């Protein structure tokens, strides 16, 4: 049985959450290949050096300079997005015809399905978040997303079925045009010996007298990614203590250097990344959903600074902050003072439930197709 796994290329999060999916198909005896773009090819070579990669079309998304223009920008780019969706569908059909895949697995790639293979679509964002001024249009977004889902044989949601789960109203939406199942939290750290959230929440701070240890994770698409890196550099330089920044550039290899009180890493392999998170007092990141799932497994205290205009991240950060699970700082408010105030808060993500939901879902599909 051959499986082609294709993650969306809007940041590295879609790639990282596909790791447990790939592992589970391999455990069930499937021959797995990856449809990747150059930006995430290096990450997958690190994690799955023996898995063949196919170069897939990218969405090539560059966010607007000002986040508040995102809604209008999406409308302006709709023809480009529709063209990519049509193109990636033709690509998927060609790959199935040429290489004989039995299953095509799409992580949020809207057009990556084939009529000649069993097609699975995975998304946590069944409700596409809109800014408050356009909230009335969310119903249209839900219907549009459902119209895309109907091309697939089933939909997987990386969350728990009980509301609110970890993605709240983003993942819990009534109705689906095809069979749908929740497959639990998906993280590349699910098999690690990560400390539990309950341990993290009850322990006293590991901060030294010189100040807390902060791990800053830079991610996302340009130009917001570079702006976030710049803001973090300037802010952490003002915070006493020794800090670490991971720049999220696996394509650049693994390079380490120090500037002032900050140790920089262009990228960290999975195990080293895990150790860095566990060592830190606080983790600062954008707060994309894949990051949230990873941090839940690693037991991190989190400060989320959503990408301006990326309303999914804004909604997640606000919901988690309201529940006392994490700290939310809007990007325009990021400062040394805001961080020092955040350090006084007691927050903890809920411990991820231990389950074999993903294993059951993969086994069910393999048994059906096999």
C-alpha positions as CSV (number, residue, x, y, z in Angstrom):
1,X,0.0,0.0,0.0
2,X,1.4,3.4,-1.0
3,X,0.5,6.7,0.8
4,X,1.3,10.2,-0.3
5,X,1.3,12.8,2.6
6,X,1.1,16.5,1.5
7,X,1.3,19.2,4.2
8,X,0.4,22.8,3.5
9,X,3.4,25.2,3.2
10,X,2.1,28.1,5.3
11,X,4.8,27.9,8.0
12,X,6.4,24.7,9.4
13,X,3.5,23.7,11.7
14,X,1.6,21.7,9.1
15,X,4.8,19.7,8.5
16,X,5.5,19.0,12.1
17,X,2.0,17.7,12.9
18,X,2.2,15.3,10.0
19,X,5.1,13.5,11.7
20,X,2.8,11.2,13.9
21,X,0.6,10.6,10.9
22,X,3.5,9.4,8.8
23,X,4.9,7.3,11.6
24,X,1.5,5.6,12.1
25,X,1.1,4.7,8.4
26,X,4.6,3.3,8.4
27,X,3.8,1.2,11.6
28,X,0.9,-0.2,9.7
29,X,3.1,-1.4,6.9
30,X,2.4,1.3,4.3
31,X,5.0,2.7,2.0
32,X,4.9,6.5,2.6
33,X,6.1,9.3,0.4
34,X,6.0,13.0,1.0
35,X,4.8,15.8,-1.3
36,X,6.9,18.8,0.0
37,X,8.0,22.3,-0.9
38,X,11.7,23.2,-0.6
39,X,11.0,25.2,2.6
40,X,10.0,22.0,4.6
41,X,12.0,19.4,2.7
42,X,15.0,19.7,5.0
43,X,12.8,19.2,8.1
44,X,11.4,16.0,6.7
45,X,14.8,14.7,5.6
46,X,15.9,15.1,9.2
47,X,12.9,13.3,10.7
48,X,12.4,10.7,7.9
49,X,15.7,10.3,6.0
50,X,14.6,7.1,4.3
51,X,11.2,8.5,3.1
52,X,11.1,9.6,-0.6
53,X,10.1,13.2,-1.2
54,X,8.3,14.6,-4.2
55,X,8.4,18.3,-4.9
56,X,4.9,19.7,-4.7
57,X,3.5,23.1,-5.8
58,X,3.6,25.7,-3.1
59,X,1.0,28.3,-2.2
60,X,3.7,30.9,-1.9
61,X,1.8,33.0,0.5
62,X,3.3,36.4,1.6
63,X,1.2,38.2,4.2
64,X,0.4,41.9,3.8
65,X,2.7,44.3,5.6
66,X,-0.2,45.5,7.8
67,X,-2.2,42.7,9.4
68,X,-5.5,44.7,9.5
69,X,-5.5,44.5,5.7
70,X,-5.7,40.6,5.7
71,X,-9.4,40.3,4.9
72,X,-9.2,42.6,1.9
73,X,-5.9,41.0,0.9
74,X,-7.4,37.5,0.9
75,X,-10.2,38.7,-1.4
76,X,-7.7,40.3,-3.7
77,X,-5.6,37.1,-3.8
78,X,-8.6,34.8,-4.2
79,X,-8.0,34.2,-7.9
80,X,-4.4,33.2,-7.1
81,X,-5.5,30.8,-4.4
82,X,-8.1,29.2,-6.7
83,X,-5.5,28.8,-9.4
84,X,-3.2,27.0,-6.9
85,X,-6.0,24.8,-5.7
86,X,-6.8,23.7,-9.3
87,X,-3.1,23.2,-10.1
88,X,-2.4,21.1,-7.0
89,X,-5.4,18.9,-7.8
90,X,-4.0,18.2,-11.3
91,X,-0.7,17.5,-9.6
92,X,-2.3,15.0,-7.1
93,X,-4.1,13.2,-9.9
94,X,-0.9,13.0,-11.9
95,X,1.1,11.6,-9.0
96,X,-1.5,8.9,-8.3
97,X,-1.6,8.0,-12.0
98,X,2.2,7.9,-12.3
99,X,3.2,6.3,-9.0
100,X,0.1,4.3,-7.9
101,X,-0.7,5.8,-4.6
102,X,-3.6,4.1,-2.8
103,X,-4.1,6.9,-0.2
104,X,-3.6,10.7,-0.6
105,X,-3.4,12.5,2.7
106,X,-3.7,16.3,2.6
107,X,-3.0,18.5,5.6
108,X,-5.0,21.6,4.8
109,X,-4.2,21.5,1.1
110,X,-7.6,22.4,-0.3
111,X,-7.2,20.8,-3.7
112,X,-4.9,17.8,-2.9
113,X,-7.2,14.9,-3.6
114,X,-7.6,12.3,-6.3
115,X,-10.6,10.5,-7.7
116,X,-8.4,7.5,-8.2
117,X,-7.2,7.2,-4.6
118,X,-8.7,7.3,-1.1
119,X,-8.4,11.0,-0.1
120,X,-8.1,12.2,3.5
121,X,-8.3,15.9,4.4
122,X,-7.0,17.1,7.8
123,X,-7.8,20.5,9.3
124,X,-8.3,21.9,12.8
125,X,-9.8,25.1,11.3
126,X,-13.3,24.0,10.3
127,X,-14.4,27.5,11.1
128,X,-12.2,30.1,9.4
129,X,-11.6,32.9,11.8
130,X,-12.5,36.4,10.6
131,X,-11.7,39.8,12.2
132,X,-14.5,41.1,14.3
133,X,-15.6,43.6,11.7
134,X,-16.2,40.7,9.2
135,X,-17.5,38.1,11.8
136,X,-20.9,38.0,10.0
137,X,-19.1,36.4,7.0
138,X,-17.8,33.4,9.0
139,X,-20.9,31.4,7.9
140,X,-19.9,31.9,4.3
141,X,-16.4,30.8,5.2
142,X,-17.7,27.6,6.8
143,X,-19.9,26.8,3.8
144,X,-17.0,27.4,1.4
145,X,-14.7,25.2,3.4
146,X,-17.3,22.4,3.5
147,X,-17.6,22.7,-0.3
148,X,-13.9,21.9,-0.5
149,X,-14.2,19.0,1.9
150,X,-16.8,17.2,-0.1
151,X,-14.1,16.3,-2.7
152,X,-12.4,14.1,0.0
153,X,-13.5,10.7,1.3
154,X,-13.1,11.7,4.9
155,X,-11.9,14.6,7.2
156,X,-9.6,14.3,10.2
157,X,-9.6,16.9,12.9
158,X,-6.4,17.1,15.1
159,X,-8.2,17.8,18.4
160,X,-10.4,16.0,20.9
161,X,-14.1,15.6,20.3
162,X,-15.2,17.0,23.6
163,X,-15.7,20.8,23.4
164,X,-13.8,23.0,23.7
165,X,-10.8,20.7,23.1
166,X,-7.7,22.8,22.3
167,X,-9.0,24.7,19.3
168,X,-12.5,25.6,20.6
169,X,-15.0,26.8,18.1
170,X,-12.4,26.6,15.3
171,X,-12.5,22.8,15.3
172,X,-16.0,22.2,16.7
173,X,-18.5,23.0,14.0
174,X,-21.8,21.2,13.3
175,X,-22.1,19.1,10.2
176,X,-19.7,17.7,7.6
177,X,-20.3,16.8,4.0
178,X,-18.2,13.6,4.4
179,X,-17.4,11.3,7.3
180,X,-15.4,13.2,10.0
181,X,-13.4,12.1,13.0
182,X,-11.3,13.7,15.7
183,X,-7.9,12.1,15.9
184,X,-6.6,13.7,19.1
185,X,-3.6,16.1,19.5
186,X,-0.9,15.5,16.9
187,X,2.7,16.3,17.9
188,X,6.1,15.1,16.9
189,X,6.8,15.0,20.6
190,X,3.9,12.6,21.4
191,X,6.3,9.7,21.8
192,X,8.9,11.6,23.9
193,X,9.3,11.5,27.6
194,X,8.0,15.0,27.9
195,X,7.1,16.1,31.4
196,X,3.4,16.5,32.0
197,X,1.6,19.8,32.3
198,X,0.6,19.1,35.8
199,X,4.3,18.8,36.7
200,X,5.0,22.1,34.9
201,X,2.1,23.9,36.6
202,X,3.0,22.9,40.1
203,X,6.8,23.3,40.1
204,X,8.4,26.5,41.2
205,X,10.1,28.7,38.7
206,X,13.6,27.6,37.5
207,X,14.6,31.2,37.0
208,X,18.0,32.2,38.4
209,X,18.6,35.4,40.3
210,X,19.6,37.1,37.1
211,X,16.2,36.6,35.5
212,X,14.0,34.0,33.8
213,X,15.2,31.8,31.0
214,X,13.2,32.5,27.9
215,X,13.0,30.4,24.7
216,X,11.7,32.3,21.8
217,X,10.5,30.4,18.7
218,X,10.3,32.4,15.5
219,X,8.0,31.0,12.8
220,X,5.5,32.0,10.1
221,X,5.6,33.5,6.7
222,X,7.2,36.7,5.5
223,X,7.4,39.5,6.1
224,X,5.8,38.9,9.5
225,X,8.4,36.2,10.5
226,X,11.4,38.6,10.1
227,X,9.5,41.4,11.9
228,X,8.8,39.0,14.8
229,X,12.5,38.0,15.0
230,X,13.6,41.7,15.1
231,X,11.1,42.5,17.8
232,X,12.1,39.5,19.9
233,X,15.8,40.4,19.6
234,X,15.3,43.9,20.8
235,X,13.0,42.9,23.6
236,X,15.0,39.9,25.0
237,X,18.1,42.1,25.0
238,X,16.4,44.2,27.7
239,X,15.3,41.2,29.9
240,X,17.9,40.0,32.5
241,X,18.9,36.4,32.1
242,X,20.2,34.0,29.4
243,X,17.8,33.4,26.6
244,X,17.5,31.3,23.5
245,X,16.0,32.0,20.1
246,X,15.2,29.3,17.5
247,X,14.8,31.0,14.1
248,X,12.9,28.2,12.4
249,X,15.1,27.9,9.3
250,X,15.7,24.2,8.8
251,X,16.7,24.9,5.1
252,X,19.7,26.8,6.5
253,X,21.1,23.9,8.4
254,X,22.0,23.9,12.1
255,X,24.0,26.9,13.2
256,X,24.6,28.4,16.6
257,X,26.0,31.7,17.8
258,X,25.6,34.2,20.7
259,X,24.8,37.9,20.7
260,X,24.8,39.5,24.1
261,X,22.5,37.5,26.4
262,X,20.8,35.6,23.6
263,X,21.9,32.2,22.1
264,X,20.7,31.8,18.5
265,X,19.9,28.6,16.6
266,X,19.0,28.7,13.0
267,X,17.2,25.4,13.6
268,X,17.2,22.6,16.2
269,X,16.6,18.9,15.6
270,X,13.6,17.4,17.4
271,X,15.3,16.0,20.5
272,X,17.4,19.2,21.0
273,X,14.3,21.3,20.5
274,X,12.5,19.2,23.2
275,X,15.3,19.7,25.6
276,X,15.4,23.5,25.0
277,X,11.7,23.8,25.7
278,X,11.9,21.8,28.9
279,X,14.9,23.8,30.2
280,X,13.2,27.2,29.7
281,X,11.0,29.0,32.2
282,X,8.9,30.5,29.5
283,X,8.3,29.9,25.8
284,X,7.4,32.8,23.5
285,X,6.0,32.0,20.1
286,X,3.3,32.9,17.5
287,X,0.9,30.4,18.8
288,X,-0.1,28.5,15.7
289,X,-2.1,25.5,16.5
290,X,0.7,23.0,15.8
291,X,2.9,24.9,18.2
292,X,0.1,24.7,20.9
293,X,-0.1,20.9,20.5
294,X,3.7,20.6,20.7
295,X,3.8,22.8,23.8
296,X,1.0,20.8,25.5
297,X,3.1,17.7,25.1
298,X,6.3,19.3,26.3
299,X,4.8,21.0,29.4
300,X,5.7,24.6,28.5
301,X,4.6,27.8,30.1
302,X,3.6,29.8,27.0
303,X,3.3,33.4,26.0
304,X,1.6,33.7,22.6
305,X,2.1,36.7,20.3
306,X,-0.2,36.1,17.3
307,X,0.8,37.1,13.8
308,X,-1.1,40.4,13.1
309,X,-4.0,39.7,10.8
310,X,-3.8,35.9,11.2
311,X,-7.1,35.7,13.0
312,X,-6.9,32.0,13.7
313,X,-3.9,32.7,16.0
314,X,-5.6,35.7,17.6
315,X,-8.7,33.6,18.4
316,X,-6.6,30.7,19.8
317,X,-4.5,33.0,22.0
318,X,-7.5,34.9,23.4
319,X,-9.4,31.7,24.2
320,X,-6.3,30.1,25.9
321,X,-5.6,33.2,27.9
322,X,-9.3,33.5,29.0
323,X,-9.1,29.9,30.2
324,X,-5.9,30.5,32.2
325,X,-3.9,28.2,29.9
326,X,-1.4,30.8,28.4
327,X,-0.5,34.5,28.3
328,X,-1.6,36.5,25.2
329,X,0.3,39.6,24.2
330,X,-0.7,41.4,20.9
331,X,2.2,41.9,18.6
332,X,2.0,45.7,18.9
333,X,2.3,45.4,22.7
334,X,5.3,43.2,22.8
335,X,7.9,44.8,25.1
336,X,10.1,44.1,28.1
337,X,7.5,45.6,30.4
338,X,4.7,43.3,28.9
339,X,6.9,40.3,29.4
340,X,7.8,41.1,33.0
341,X,4.1,41.4,33.7
342,X,3.4,38.1,32.0
343,X,6.1,36.3,34.1
344,X,3.9,37.0,37.2
345,X,1.0,35.0,35.8
346,X,0.4,31.3,36.6
347,X,-0.7,29.5,33.5
348,X,-0.6,25.9,32.2
349,X,-1.9,24.2,29.1
350,X,-4.2,21.2,30.0
351,X,-2.4,17.9,29.8
352,X,-3.0,16.1,26.5
353,X,-5.2,13.1,26.9
354,X,-3.5,9.8,26.4
355,X,-5.4,7.9,23.7
356,X,-4.9,5.7,20.6
357,X,-7.4,7.7,18.4
358,X,-4.9,8.3,15.7
359,X,-3.8,4.7,15.7
360,X,-7.4,3.5,15.3
361,X,-8.1,6.0,12.5
362,X,-5.0,4.9,10.5
363,X,-5.6,1.2,11.1
364,X,-9.2,1.6,10.0
365,X,-8.2,3.3,6.7
366,X,-5.4,0.8,6.0
367,X,-7.8,-2.1,6.6
368,X,-10.5,-0.6,4.4
369,X,-8.1,0.1,1.5
370,X,-5.9,-3.0,1.9
